[in-house]
Amino acid sequence: MMIATICRPVRSPWEEPMDRCFRFFPCLADPGRRSSLCLKLCLVTIHLIYAGVLFLFDGDLIERTKKEPWYTALYLLLFVVTLIQYFATSLSSPGYVLEAMLTVNERSAANRKAPETSKNGSYVISTEGNLIARNGSGSYSSSWSKLVADLYPFSIRTWTCTYCNMEQPPRAKHCHDCDKCVLQFDHHCVWLGNCIGQGNHCKFWWYLFEETALCLWTGVLYISYLKAHITRVWWQDAIMIILLITLLVCLVFLLLLLLFHSYLILTNQTTFELVRRRRIHYLRGIPERVHPFSRGVRRNLYNFCCTRSTIYGVEPLPTPEEIEEKSRPYTCLDAVTCRCC
């Protein structure tokens, strides 16, 4: 008994409180989710530090708030909306292939009547179980395998994920961080702790836009303070200058990221397709200046902004005729007829 007591491993004083914490908050037991929560807490803390230091040091801003409360109210409104948009994007579903597959199989088993047809030749899958549609013959796919097979009309086989063994539609990819296949996979955002895909790409763009606007407005307030109080209290000026330099670096990064994703939206591309174009089997042999899934700027914007997050669209591979048409150089007549739109 004494030997067993002596040989028993010594528990750290932190282990028992951590076990209790994991018991009440199971999500903290997962190292990946714990790291994501820490990053989210860090980002919120950074936002609070920038706003808190500004209101703590800048007495002129307080006086302006008393005279023009709408100015500070708008700034605080943008601050709160940005954080809400951040968490809304972080908690939203990127559109997992598993969700689409279960919807298709359940819907096909429950209802065998022919659905409505879409206008662009692609299947439309509603996670609310509303409709599954295809243009042309109005043929009905009773299973996910049949639907995916129809999306590869010029391929001798469909593409199956080697990790989760699921049949992937075009533009889908397996995310190793989430361990799931994502429709129109763009990238996995570490700061959000979530994938960016077809289901939340629009939310992600709006978050970038709001974050960029907030950083720009905060930078203007910091510069205004330094112009008026640059020689008063040196340690306050040093803190403000360090925070301002960091803020400007973040602003440049956010602005470039916002412009980059705006370009992807206008051309109906994803970050993964742009970066790994030569490695993606359905993009090999297509000229780099050709965007095979683009339907024009107006249609791309409409599909991106006006499609509900509960409805996912899976697009078939473009035909050789469509690729040839999109490869044709633009002429003056195309500019008049707005071919790019």
Salt bridges, closest charged atoms under 4 A:
GLU15 OE1 - ARG11 NH1 3.49
GLU16 OE2 - ARG20 NH2 2.96
ASP19 OD2 - ARG11 NH2 2.98
ASP60 OD2 - HIS229 NE2 3.18
GLU63 OE2 - LYS66 NZ 3.90
GLU68 OE1 - ARG64 NE 3.26
GLU128 OE1 - ARG308 NH1 3.50
ASP150 OD2 - LYS146 NZ 2.88
ASP179 OD1 - HIS174 NE2 3.24
ASP186 OD2 - HIS187 ND1 2.58
ASP186 OD1 - HIS201 NE2 3.97
GLU211 OE2 - HIS47 NE2 2.78
GLU273 OE2 - ARG171 NE 2.76
GLU288 OE2 - ARG278 NH2 3.41
GLU315 OE2 - ARG171 NH1 2.82
GLU315 OE1 - ARG295 NH2 3.92
GLU325 OE2 - ARG328 NH2 2.89
ASP334 OD2 - ARG328 NH1 3.30
ASP334 OD2 - ARG339 NH1 3.22
